Amino acid sequence: MEIRHAVHPEQAKTFDTEQLRGSFLIRELFTPGKIRLVYSYYDRLIVGGIQPATPLKLDVDERIIGSKYLLERREMGIINVGDQGTVTVDGSGHTLGSKDALYIGSGSRELTFASASKNQPAKFYLLCAPAHQSYPTTRISIQESEPLRLGSDEQSNRRTIYKYIHPDGVRSCQLVMGLTILEPKNVWNTMPTHTHERRIEAYFYFDFPKDDVVVHFMGPPSETRHLILRSEEAVLSPSWSIHSGVGTRSYTFIWGMAGENQTFSDMDDVPMASLL
């Protein structure tokens, strides 16, 4: 498990491109037959990617998480961004198609990930956060999730937000998770932008060709920076940072948050005139 330390906003202002990417960008999440986990000191969030060729059991070093097993005092959200696969939780299998999700409550001990076909593997993107209360493990299909349509063609940001794990949907202790799909010829997300002073957010961008890119904007509103992301890369967005992106074509991204509350609309809007 890779460890990412928290960065003070004043320190981030001094970073060059390599330092920014090393602190906030998560690359190579999916490797056949491998589990990739990144432990962030922002709200103790774990970001991961699992692409099983044969079934993979998820075990972690208890010295890192301070417990006997990963979800002893944690919860997990998973969204499959590949082909069909199965997540087995304490002997109970949950089949996930493309863009289907699974919430796993704290106290679950054994997690195994498998693809229906090794030639067309599943790709399980996961977020794992501390939890002080357990909720039932629940599967959510994209058809069952709550859609929210936003944006306009004039602003090039027409998109649909699908909420999976949230207070009015699948319940969790503190994790909130879903995905956003931009309509064809629409490329902007989360602009006008905002910050979340009370929680971290992680973004995972996918569903666009390998030769295209998404430019992810970050940093304090008065000191913005950017990161170039390829498909199936993620970025950590600390509470002091804006998080907005624009692509060379339309794309999909998974958003996930953990922190002091679960209120979806709890954000500090940034006036466009104040962006620098």
Secondary structure, DSSP 8 states (H G I E B T S, - for coil): -EEE----HHHHTT--HHHHHHHHEE-----BTEEEEEEESSTT-EEEEEE-SS-EE----HHHHSSSSTTSSEEEEEEE-SS-EEEEETTEEEEE-TT-EEEE-TT---EEEEES-SSS---EEEEEEE-SS----EEE-TTTSEEEEE--TTTT--EEEEEEESTTSB--SS-EEEEEEE-TT--EES-S-EE-TTEEEEEEEESS-TT--EEEEES-TTS-EEEEE-TTEEEEE-TTS--EEEESS--EEEEEEEES---TT--EE--GGG--
